[in-house]
Amino acid sequence: MPDKYECQTCKRTATVKKGATVPKCCGKLMEQLPLDICLQPDHPENARPMEDEEPCDDFRAGI
């Protein structure tokens, strides 16, 4: 999965291959954007241990 970076000066974004060097913009290194919450591994802040991890109900159970 590629890494996404954003320039803190002009807000331009760049996508680079994982492990590539950090791109530069406006004379400075760009900052890496955080992963989307759906792509991050579970951690205590977003884990729901009391809920079953089952697919959504599509209301076709009785068919």
PQR file with spaces between the fields and no chain letter, atoms N, CA, C, O and H, PARSE charges and radii, in Angstrom:
ATOM       1  N    MET     1       0.844   -1.173    0.000 -0.4000 1.5000
ATOM       2  CA   MET     1       0.000    0.000    0.000 -0.0000 2.0000
ATOM       3  C    MET     1       0.893    1.242    0.000  0.5500 1.7000
ATOM       4  O    MET     1       1.819    1.326    0.807 -0.5500 1.4000
ATOM       5  N    PRO     2       0.640    2.195   -0.874 -0.5600 1.5000
ATOM       6  CA   PRO     2       1.478    3.391   -0.951  0.2800 2.0000
ATOM       7  C    PRO     2       1.255    4.331    0.233  0.5500 1.7000
ATOM       8  O    PRO     2       0.204    4.316    0.873 -0.5500 1.4000
ATOM       9  N    ASP     3       2.271    5.147    0.505 -0.4000 1.5000
ATOM      10  CA   ASP     3       2.179    6.154    1.556 -0.0000 2.0000
ATOM      11  C    ASP     3       1.730    7.469    0.938  0.5500 1.7000
ATOM      12  O    ASP     3       2.104    7.793   -0.189 -0.5500 1.4000
ATOM      13  H    ASP     3       3.125    5.159   -0.014  0.4000 1.0000
ATOM      14  N    LYS     4       0.924    8.228    1.681 -0.4000 1.5000
ATOM      15  CA   LYS     4       0.451    9.526    1.210 -0.0000 2.0000
ATOM      16  C    LYS     4       1.068   10.622    2.068  0.5500 1.7000
ATOM      17  O    LYS     4       1.146   10.511    3.292 -0.5500 1.4000
ATOM      18  H    LYS     4       0.620    7.964    2.596  0.4000 1.0000
ATOM      19  N    TYR     5       1.502   11.681    1.395 -0.4000 1.5000
ATOM      20  CA   TYR     5       2.153   12.809    2.065 -0.0000 2.0000
ATOM      21  C    TYR     5       1.467   14.103    1.665  0.5500 1.7000
ATOM      22  O    TYR     5       0.853   14.195    0.602 -0.5500 1.4000
ATOM      23  H    TYR     5       1.438   11.771    0.401  0.4000 1.0000
ATOM      24  N    GLU     6       1.581   15.121    2.550 -0.4000 1.5000
ATOM      25  CA   GLU     6       0.993   16.424    2.285 -0.0000 2.0000
ATOM      26  C    GLU     6       1.994   17.514    2.651  0.5500 1.7000
ATOM      27  O    GLU     6       2.670   17.439    3.677 -0.5500 1.4000
ATOM      28  H    GLU     6       2.080   15.047    3.414  0.4000 1.0000
ATOM      29  N    CYS     7       2.074   18.519    1.797 -0.4000 1.5000
ATOM      30  CA   CYS     7       2.911   19.692    2.072 -0.0000 2.0000
ATOM      31  C    CYS     7       2.177   20.563    3.086  0.5500 1.7000
ATOM      32  O    CYS     7       0.999   20.871    2.907 -0.5500 1.4000
ATOM      33  H    CYS     7       1.525   18.579    0.964  0.4000 1.0000
ATOM      34  N    GLN     8       2.867   20.954    4.139 -0.4000 1.5000
ATOM      35  CA   GLN     8       2.246   21.775    5.168 -0.0000 2.0000
ATOM      36  C    GLN     8       2.134   23.240    4.764  0.5500 1.7000
ATOM      37  O    GLN     8       1.432   24.010    5.421 -0.5500 1.4000
ATOM      38  H    GLN     8       3.824   20.703    4.284  0.4000 1.0000
ATOM      39  N    THR     9       2.819   23.636    3.688 -0.4000 1.5000
ATOM      40  CA   THR     9       2.762   25.015    3.214 -0.0000 2.0000
ATOM      41  C    THR     9       1.640   25.218    2.199  0.5500 1.7000
ATOM      42  O    THR     9       0.783   26.083    2.380 -0.5500 1.4000
ATOM      43  H    THR     9       3.389   23.011    3.154  0.4000 1.0000
ATOM      44  N    CYS    10       1.647   24.403    1.110 -0.4000 1.5000
ATOM      45  CA   CYS    10       0.679   24.625    0.034 -0.0000 2.0000
ATOM      46  C    CYS    10      -0.432   23.563   -0.012  0.5500 1.7000
ATOM      47  O    CYS    10      -1.343   23.659   -0.834 -0.5500 1.4000
ATOM      48  H    CYS    10       2.343   23.700    0.963  0.4000 1.0000
ATOM      49  N    LYS    11      -0.362   22.557    0.861 -0.4000 1.5000
ATOM      50  CA   LYS    11      -1.376   21.488    0.978 -0.0000 2.0000
ATOM      51  C    LYS    11      -1.415   20.544   -0.225  0.5500 1.7000
ATOM      52  O    LYS    11      -2.380   19.797   -0.387 -0.5500 1.4000
ATOM      53  H    LYS    11       0.378   22.478    1.529  0.4000 1.0000
ATOM      54  N    ARG    12      -0.371   20.568   -1.077 -0.4000 1.5000
ATOM      55  CA   ARG    12      -0.291   19.613   -2.184 -0.0000 2.0000
ATOM      56  C    ARG    12      -0.040   18.225   -1.618  0.5500 1.7000
ATOM      57  O    ARG    12       0.681   18.081   -0.630 -0.5500 1.4000
ATOM      58  H    ARG    12       0.413   21.175   -0.945  0.4000 1.0000
ATOM      59  N    THR    13      -0.626   17.202   -2.231 -0.4000 1.5000
ATOM      60  CA   THR    13      -0.429   15.840   -1.758 -0.0000 2.0000
ATOM      61  C    THR    13       0.367   15.042   -2.772  0.5500 1.7000
ATOM      62  O    THR    13       0.391   15.362   -3.960 -0.5500 1.4000
ATOM      63  H    THR    13      -1.212   17.319   -3.034  0.4000 1.0000
ATOM      64  N    ALA    14       1.021   13.989   -2.279 -0.4000 1.5000
ATOM      65  CA   ALA    14       1.801   13.101   -3.129 -0.0000 2.0000
ATOM      66  C    ALA    14       1.656   11.677   -2.597  0.5500 1.7000
ATOM      67  O    ALA    14       1.566   11.461   -1.389 -0.5500 1.4000
ATOM      68  H    ALA    14       1.002   13.729   -1.313  0.4000 1.0000
ATOM      69  N    THR    15       1.636   10.721   -3.506 -0.4000 1.5000
ATOM      70  CA   THR    15       1.579    9.314   -3.150 -0.0000 2.0000
ATOM      71  C    THR    15       2.851    8.650   -3.650  0.5500 1.7000
ATOM      72  O    THR    15       3.203    8.766   -4.824 -0.5500 1.4000
ATOM      73  H    THR    15       1.709   10.897   -4.487  0.4000 1.0000
ATOM      74  N    VAL    16       3.537    7.955   -2.752 -0.4000 1.5000
ATOM      75  CA   VAL    16       4.788    7.286   -3.115 -0.0000 2.0000
ATOM      76  C    VAL    16       4.729    5.828   -2.673  0.5500 1.7000
ATOM      77  O    VAL    16       3.942    5.461   -1.800 -0.5500 1.4000
ATOM      78  H    VAL    16       3.250    7.862   -1.799  0.4000 1.0000
ATOM      79  N    LYS    17       5.580    4.997   -3.293 -0.4000 1.5000
ATOM      80  CA   LYS    17       5.642    3.590   -2.923 -0.0000 2.0000
ATOM      81  C    LYS    17       6.155    3.443   -1.498  0.5500 1.7000
ATOM      82  O    LYS    17       6.953    4.250   -1.020 -0.5500 1.4000
ATOM      83  H    LYS    17       6.219    5.295   -4.003  0.4000 1.0000
ATOM      84  N    LYS    18       5.680    2.392   -0.829 -0.4000 1.5000
ATOM      85  CA   LYS    18       6.117    2.112    0.534 -0.0000 2.0000
ATOM      86  C    LYS    18       7.635    1.947    0.553  0.5500 1.7000
ATOM      87  O    LYS    18       8.184    1.205   -0.261 -0.5500 1.4000
ATOM      88  H    LYS    18       5.032    1.736   -1.218  0.4000 1.0000
ATOM      89  N    GLY    19       8.307    2.619    1.458 -0.4000 1.5000
ATOM      90  CA   GLY    19       9.754    2.524    1.589 -0.0000 2.0000
ATOM      91  C    GLY    19      10.529    3.527    0.754  0.5500 1.7000
ATOM      92  O    GLY    19      11.749    3.614    0.885 -0.5500 1.4000
ATOM      93  H    GLY    19       7.861    3.222    2.119  0.4000 1.0000
ATOM      94  N    ALA    20       9.852    4.289   -0.103 -0.4000 1.5000
ATOM      95  CA   ALA    20      10.529    5.310   -0.917 -0.0000 2.0000
ATOM      96  C    ALA    20      10.893    6.502   -0.034  0.5500 1.7000
ATOM      97  O    ALA    20      10.401    6.627    1.088 -0.5500 1.4000
ATOM      98  H    ALA    20       8.860    4.218   -0.210  0.4000 1.0000
ATOM      99  N    THR    21      11.751    7.368   -0.544 -0.4000 1.5000
ATOM     100  CA   THR    21      12.141    8.542    0.225 -0.0000 2.0000
ATOM     101  C    THR    21      10.972    9.514    0.347  0.5500 1.7000
ATOM     102  O    THR    21      10.083    9.554   -0.504 -0.5500 1.4000
ATOM     103  H    THR    21      12.151    7.267   -1.455  0.4000 1.0000
ATOM     104  N    VAL    22      10.996   10.288    1.415 -0.4000 1.5000
ATOM     105  CA   VAL    22       9.932   11.270    1.668 -0.0000 2.0000
ATOM     106  C    VAL    22      10.052   12.387    0.635  0.5500 1.7000
ATOM     107  O    VAL    22      11.131   12.953    0.464 -0.5500 1.4000
ATOM     108  H    VAL    22      11.718   10.256    2.106  0.4000 1.0000
ATOM     109  N    PRO    23       8.955   12.713   -0.059 -0.5600 1.5000
ATOM     110  CA   PRO    23       9.024   13.771   -1.068  0.2800 2.0000
ATOM     111  C    PRO    23       9.185   15.153   -0.443  0.5500 1.7000
ATOM     112  O    PRO    23       8.829   15.378    0.714 -0.5500 1.4000
ATOM     113  N    LYS    24       9.733   16.079   -1.242 -0.4000 1.5000
ATOM     114  CA   LYS    24       9.899   17.466   -0.811 -0.0000 2.0000
ATOM     115  C    LYS    24       8.954   18.359   -1.603  0.5500 1.7000
ATOM     116  O    LYS    24       8.640   18.078   -2.760 -0.5500 1.4000
ATOM     117  H    LYS    24      10.023   15.897   -2.182  0.4000 1.0000
ATOM     118  N    CYS    25       8.505   19.438   -0.970 -0.4000 1.5000
ATOM     119  CA   CYS    25       7.666   20.439   -1.617 -0.0000 2.0000
ATOM     120  C    CYS    25       7.916   21.760   -0.896  0.5500 1.7000
ATOM     121  O    CYS    25       8.077   21.785    0.324 -0.5500 1.4000
ATOM     122  H    CYS    25       8.760   19.666   -0.030  0.4000 1.0000
ATOM     123  N    CYS    26       7.949   22.821   -1.626 -0.4000 1.5000
ATOM     124  CA   CYS    26       8.176   24.160   -1.055 -0.0000 2.0000
ATOM     125  C    CYS    26       9.463   24.197   -0.229  0.5500 1.7000
ATOM     126  O    CYS    26       9.550   24.943    0.746 -0.5500 1.4000
ATOM     127  H    CYS    26       7.819   22.801   -2.617  0.4000 1.0000
ATOM     128  N    GLY    27      10.460   23.398   -0.613 -0.4000 1.5000
ATOM     129  CA   GLY    27      11.753   23.399    0.064 -0.0000 2.0000
ATOM     130  C    GLY    27      11.804   22.615    1.361  0.5500 1.7000
ATOM     131  O    GLY    27      12.829   22.639    2.043 -0.5500 1.4000
ATOM     132  H    GLY    27      10.389   22.792   -1.406  0.4000 1.0000
ATOM     133  N    LYS    28      10.725   21.914    1.729 -0.4000 1.5000
ATOM     134  CA   LYS    28      10.676   21.155    2.980 -0.0000 2.0000
ATOM     135  C    LYS    28      10.187   19.735    2.701  0.5500 1.7000
ATOM     136  O    LYS    28       9.561   19.471    1.675 -0.5500 1.4000
ATOM     137  H    LYS    28       9.892   21.894    1.175  0.4000 1.0000
ATOM     138  N    LEU    29      10.484   18.826    3.633 -0.4000 1.5000
ATOM     139  CA   LEU    29       9.954   17.471    3.522 -0.0000 2.0000
ATOM     140  C    LEU    29       8.450   17.492    3.794  0.5500 1.7000
ATOM     141  O    LEU    29       7.979   18.203    4.681 -0.5500 1.4000
ATOM     142  H    LEU    29      10.993   19.041    4.466  0.4000 1.0000
ATOM     143  N    MET    30       7.717   16.713    3.030 -0.4000 1.5000
ATOM     144  CA   MET    30       6.269   16.617    3.225 -0.0000 2.0000
ATOM     145  C    MET    30       5.988   15.727    4.435  0.5500 1.7000
ATOM     146  O    MET    30       6.806   14.875    4.780 -0.5500 1.4000
ATOM     147  H    MET    30       8.100   16.135    2.309  0.4000 1.0000
ATOM     148  N    GLU    31       4.845   15.917    5.074 -0.4000 1.5000
ATOM     149  CA   GLU    31       4.466   15.110    6.236 -0.0000 2.0000
ATOM     150  C    GLU    31       3.518   14.004    5.799  0.5500 1.7000
ATOM     151  O    GLU    31       2.650   14.202    4.949 -0.5500 1.4000
ATOM     152  H    GLU    31       4.180   16.609    4.793  0.4000 1.0000
ATOM     153  N    GLN    32       3.706   12.823    6.407 -0.4000 1.5000
ATOM     154  CA   GLN    32       2.870   11.679    6.056 -0.0000 2.0000
ATOM     155  C    GLN    32       1.466   11.862    6.626  0.5500 1.7000
ATOM     156  O    GLN    32       1.297   12.249    7.782 -0.5500 1.4000
ATOM     157  H    GLN    32       4.411   12.662    7.098  0.4000 1.0000
ATOM     158  N    LEU    33       0.461   11.575    5.794 -0.4000 1.5000
ATOM     159  CA   LEU    33      -0.929   11.655    6.228 -0.0000 2.0000
ATOM     160  C    LEU    33      -1.270   10.403    7.026  0.5500 1.7000
ATOM     161  O    LEU    33      -0.758    9.325    6.723 -0.5500 1.4000
ATOM     162  H    LEU    33       0.599   11.260    4.854  0.4000 1.0000
ATOM     163  N    PRO    34      -2.124   10.524    8.040 -0.5600 1.5000
ATOM     164  CA   PRO    34      -2.504    9.350    8.821  0.2800 2.0000
ATOM     165  C    PRO    34      -3.353    8.396    7.985  0.5500 1.7000
ATOM     166  O    PRO    34      -4.022    8.812    7.039 -0.5500 1.4000
ATOM     167  N    LEU    35      -3.319    7.115    8.343 -0.4000 1.5000
ATOM     168  CA   LEU    35      -4.133    6.113    7.663 -0.0000 2.0000
ATOM     169  C    LEU    35      -5.603    6.338    7.960  0.5500 1.7000
ATOM     170  O    LEU    35      -5.966    6.831    9.028 -0.5500 1.4000
ATOM     171  H    LEU    35      -2.775    6.777    9.111  0.4000 1.0000
ATOM     172  N    ASP    36      -6.432    5.977    7.018 -0.4000 1.5000
ATOM     173  CA   ASP    36      -7.868    5.988    7.232 -0.0000 2.0000
ATOM     174  C    ASP    36      -8.168    5.032    8.382  0.5500 1.7000
ATOM     175  O    ASP    36      -7.524    3.988    8.479 -0.5500 1.4000
ATOM     176  H    ASP    36      -6.137    5.577    6.150  0.4000 1.0000
ATOM     177  N    ILE    37      -9.114    5.347    9.248 -0.4000 1.5000
ATOM     178  CA   ILE    37      -9.415    4.522   10.422 -0.0000 2.0000
ATOM     179  C    ILE    37      -9.785    3.092   10.030  0.5500 1.7000
ATOM     180  O    ILE    37      -9.549    2.159   10.798 -0.5500 1.4000
ATOM     181  H    ILE    37      -9.638    6.195    9.169  0.4000 1.0000
ATOM     182  N    CYS    38     -10.356    2.915    8.851 -0.4000 1.5000
ATOM     183  CA   CYS    38     -10.729    1.570    8.411 -0.0000 2.0000
ATOM     184  C    CYS    38      -9.511    0.734    8.031  0.5500 1.7000
ATOM     185  O    CYS    38      -9.596   -0.494    8.000 -0.5500 1.4000
ATOM     186  H    CYS    38     -10.548    3.672    8.226  0.4000 1.0000
ATOM     187  N    LEU    39      -8.395    1.370    7.746 -0.4000 1.5000
ATOM     188  CA   LEU    39      -7.185    0.656    7.355 -0.0000 2.0000
ATOM     189  C    LEU    39      -6.229    0.434    8.519  0.5500 1.7000
ATOM     190  O    LEU    39      -5.279   -0.339    8.394 -0.5500 1.4000
ATOM     191  H    LEU    39      -8.327    2.367    7.772  0.4000 1.0000
ATOM     192  N    GLN    40      -6.461    1.097    9.647 -0.4000 1.5000
ATOM     193  CA   GLN    40      -5.584    0.949   10.796 -0.0000 2.0000
ATOM     194  C    GLN    40      -5.887   -0.346   11.533  0.5500 1.7000
ATOM     195  O    GLN    40      -7.036   -0.788   11.548 -0.5500 1.4000
ATOM     196  H    GLN    40      -7.233    1.725    9.748  0.4000 1.0000
ATOM     197  N    PRO    41      -4.889   -0.960   12.141 -0.5600 1.5000
ATOM     198  CA   PRO    41      -5.154   -2.139   12.959  0.2800 2.0000
ATOM     199  C    PRO    41      -5.976   -1.759   14.185  0.5500 1.7000
ATOM     200  O    PRO    41      -5.934   -0.613   14.633 -0.5500 1.4000
ATOM     201  N    ASP    42      -6.717   -2.710   14.724 -0.4000 1.5000
ATOM     202  CA   ASP    42      -7.523   -2.436   15.919 -0.0000 2.0000
ATOM     203  C    ASP    42      -6.634   -2.050   17.090  0.5500 1.7000
ATOM     204  O    ASP    42      -5.551   -2.607   17.274 -0.5500 1.4000
ATOM     205  H    ASP    42      -6.752   -3.640   14.360  0.4000 1.0000
ATOM     206  N    HIS    43      -7.097   -1.099   17.872 -0.4000 1.5000
ATOM     207  CA   HIS    43      -6.437   -0.726   19.111 -0.0000 2.0000
ATOM     208  C    HIS    43      -7.524   -0.304   20.089  0.5500 1.7000
ATOM     209  O    HIS    43      -8.666   -0.125   19.666 -0.5500 1.4000
ATOM     210  H    HIS    43      -7.976   -0.646   17.723  0.4000 1.0000
ATOM     211  N    PRO    44      -7.232   -0.139   21.360 -0.5600 1.5000
ATOM     212  CA   PRO    44      -8.264    0.121   22.361  0.2800 2.0000
ATOM     213  C    PRO    44      -9.188    1.293   22.059  0.5500 1.7000
ATOM     214  O    PRO    44     -10.330    1.305   22.518 -0.5500 1.4000
ATOM     215  N    GLU    45      -8.725    2.270   21.305 -0.4000 1.5000
ATOM     216  CA   GLU    45      -9.565    3.431   21.019 -0.0000 2.0000
ATOM     217  C    GLU    45     -10.719    3.114   20.075  0.5500 1.7000
ATOM     218  O    GLU    45     -11.762    3.763   20.152 -0.5500 1.4000
ATOM     219  H    GLU    45      -7.797    2.260   20.933  0.4000 1.0000
ATOM     220  N    ASN    46     -10.562    2.125   19.178 -0.4000 1.5000
ATOM     221  CA   ASN    46     -11.640    1.850   18.238 -0.0000 2.0000
ATOM     222  C    ASN    46     -12.110    0.405   18.262  0.5500 1.7000
ATOM     223  O    ASN    46     -12.958    0.032   17.451 -0.5500 1.4000
ATOM     224  H    ASN    46      -9.715    1.598   19.116  0.4000 1.0000
ATOM     225  N    ALA    47     -11.592   -0.417   19.158 -0.4000 1.5000
ATOM     226  CA   ALA    47     -12.022   -1.814   19.254 -0.0000 2.0000
ATOM     227  C    ALA    47     -13.365   -1.886   19.976  0.5500 1.7000
ATOM     228  O    ALA    47     -13.650   -1.090   20.872 -0.5500 1.4000
ATOM     229  H    ALA    47     -10.903   -0.114   19.816  0.4000 1.0000
ATOM     230  N    ARG    48     -14.173   -2.843   19.574 -0.4000 1.5000
ATOM     231  CA   ARG    48     -15.479   -3.051   20.205 -0.0000 2.0000
ATOM     232  C    ARG    48     -15.568   -4.510   20.658  0.5500 1.7000
ATOM     233  O    ARG    48     -16.161   -5.334   19.962 -0.5500 1.4000
ATOM     234  H    ARG    48     -13.942   -3.489   18.847  0.4000 1.0000
ATOM     235  N    PRO    49     -14.993   -4.833   21.803 -0.5600 1.5000
ATOM     236  CA   PRO    49     -14.931   -6.232   22.216  0.2800 2.0000
ATOM     237  C    PRO    49     -16.286   -6.848   22.553  0.5500 1.7000
ATOM     238  O    PRO    49     -16.406   -8.073   22.580 -0.5500 1.4000
ATOM     239  N    MET    50     -17.297   -6.042   22.806 -0.4000 1.5000
ATOM     240  CA   MET    50     -18.606   -6.583   23.181 -0.0000 2.0000
ATOM     241  C    MET    50     -19.466   -6.936   21.972  0.5500 1.7000
ATOM     242  O    MET    50     -20.497   -7.590   22.130 -0.5500 1.4000
ATOM     243  H    MET    50     -17.199   -5.047   22.784  0.4000 1.0000
ATOM     244  N    GLU    51     -19.075   -6.524   20.776 -0.4000 1.5000
ATOM     245  CA   GLU    51     -19.862   -6.796   19.579 -0.0000 2.0000
ATOM     246  C    GLU    51     -19.268   -7.956   18.796  0.5500 1.7000
ATOM     247  O    GLU    51     -18.048   -8.107   18.722 -0.5500 1.4000
ATOM     248  H    GLU    51     -18.238   -5.992   20.647  0.4000 1.0000
ATOM     249  N    ASP    52     -20.136   -8.771   18.214 -0.4000 1.5000
ATOM     250  CA   ASP    52     -19.677   -9.840   17.349 -0.0000 2.0000
ATOM     251  C    ASP    52     -19.227   -9.248   16.027  0.5500 1.7000
ATOM     252  O    ASP    52     -19.828   -8.300   15.520 -0.5500 1.4000
ATOM     253  H    ASP    52     -21.126   -8.647   18.274  0.4000 1.0000
ATOM     254  N    GLU    53     -18.172   -9.810   15.477 -0.4000 1.5000
ATOM     255  CA   GLU    53     -17.672   -9.363   14.178 -0.0000 2.0000
ATOM     256  C    GLU    53     -18.329  -10.204   13.089  0.5500 1.7000
ATOM     257  O    GLU    53     -17.708  -11.119   12.548 -0.5500 1.4000
ATOM     258  H    GLU    53     -17.684  -10.580   15.888  0.4000 1.0000
ATOM     259  N    GLU    54     -19.565   -9.901   12.774 -0.4000 1.5000
ATOM     260  CA   GLU    54     -20.305  -10.616   11.752 -0.0000 2.0000
ATOM     261  C    GLU    54     -20.668   -9.655   10.628  0.5500 1.7000
ATOM     262  O    GLU    54     -20.688   -8.442   10.833 -0.5500 1.4000
ATOM     263  H    GLU    54     -20.070   -9.158   13.214  0.4000 1.0000
ATOM     264  N    PRO    55     -20.958  -10.193    9.428 -0.5600 1.5000
ATOM     265  CA   PRO    55     -21.346   -9.312    8.329  0.2800 2.0000
ATOM     266  C    PRO    55     -22.657   -8.587    8.641  0.5500 1.7000
ATOM     267  O    PRO    55     -23.440   -9.022    9.485 -0.5500 1.4000
ATOM     268  N    CYS    56     -22.876   -7.484    7.947 -0.4000 1.5000
ATOM     269  CA   CYS    56     -24.108   -6.716    8.121 -0.0000 2.0000
ATOM     270  C    CYS    56     -25.317   -7.544    7.700  0.5500 1.7000
ATOM     271  O    CYS    56     -25.228   -8.379    6.801 -0.5500 1.4000
ATOM     272  H    CYS    56     -22.240   -7.130    7.261  0.4000 1.0000
ATOM     273  N    ASP    57     -26.452   -7.302    8.361 -0.4000 1.5000
ATOM     274  CA   ASP    57     -27.689   -7.982    8.024 -0.0000 2.0000
ATOM     275  C    ASP    57     -28.277   -7.350    6.767  0.5500 1.7000
ATOM     276  O    ASP    57     -28.598   -6.162    6.756 -0.5500 1.4000
ATOM     277  H    ASP    57     -26.525   -6.623    9.092  0.4000 1.0000
ATOM     278  N    ASP    58     -28.418   -8.149    5.705 -0.4000 1.5000
ATOM     279  CA   ASP    58     -28.974   -7.619    4.461 -0.0000 2.0000
ATOM     280  C    ASP    58     -30.448   -7.999    4.291  0.5500 1.7000
ATOM     281  O    ASP    58     -31.008   -7.861    3.203 -0.5500 1.4000
ATOM     282  H    ASP    58     -28.158   -9.115    5.714  0.4000 1.0000
ATOM     283  N    PHE    59     -31.068   -8.475    5.365 -0.4000 1.5000
ATOM     284  CA   PHE    59     -32.491   -8.776    5.431 -0.0000 2.0000
ATOM     285  C    PHE    59     -32.936   -9.875    4.468  0.5500 1.7000
ATOM     286  O    PHE    59     -34.090   -9.884    4.039 -0.5500 1.4000
ATOM     287  H    PHE    59     -30.613   -8.587    6.248  0.4000 1.0000
ATOM     288  N    ARG    60     -32.035  -10.804    4.122 -0.4000 1.5000
ATOM     289  CA   ARG    60     -32.399  -11.924    3.253 -0.0000 2.0000
ATOM     290  C    ARG    60     -32.481  -13.233    4.042  0.5500 1.7000
ATOM     291  O    ARG    60     -32.492  -14.302    3.431 -0.5500 1.4000
ATOM     292  H    ARG    60     -31.098  -10.796    4.471  0.4000 1.0000
ATOM     293  N    ALA    61     -32.538  -13.191    5.344 -0.4000 1.5000
ATOM     294  CA   ALA    61     -32.515  -14.391    6.171 -0.0000 2.0000
ATOM     295  C    ALA    61     -33.696  -15.314    5.917  0.5500 1.7000
ATOM     296  O    ALA    61     -33.527  -16.532    5.961 -0.5500 1.4000
ATOM     297  H    ALA    61     -32.530  -12.323    5.840  0.4000 1.0000
ATOM     298  N    GLY    62     -34.874  -14.787    5.655 -0.4000 1.5000
ATOM     299  CA   GLY    62     -36.070  -15.610    5.484 -0.0000 2.0000
ATOM     300  C    GLY    62     -36.320  -16.058    4.065  0.5500 1.7000
ATOM     301  O    GLY    62     -37.317  -16.733    3.813 -0.5500 1.4000
ATOM     302  H    GLY    62     -35.011  -13.797    5.619  0.4000 1.0000
ATOM     303  N    ILE    63     -35.468  -15.716    3.138 -0.4000 1.5000
ATOM     304  CA   ILE    63     -35.712  -16.037    1.722 -0.0000 2.0000
ATOM     305  C    ILE    63     -35.156  -17.383    1.387  0.5500 1.7000
ATOM     306  O    ILE    63     -35.264  -17.828    0.244 -0.5500 1.4000
ATOM     307  H    ILE    63     -34.657  -15.168    3.343  0.4000 1.0000
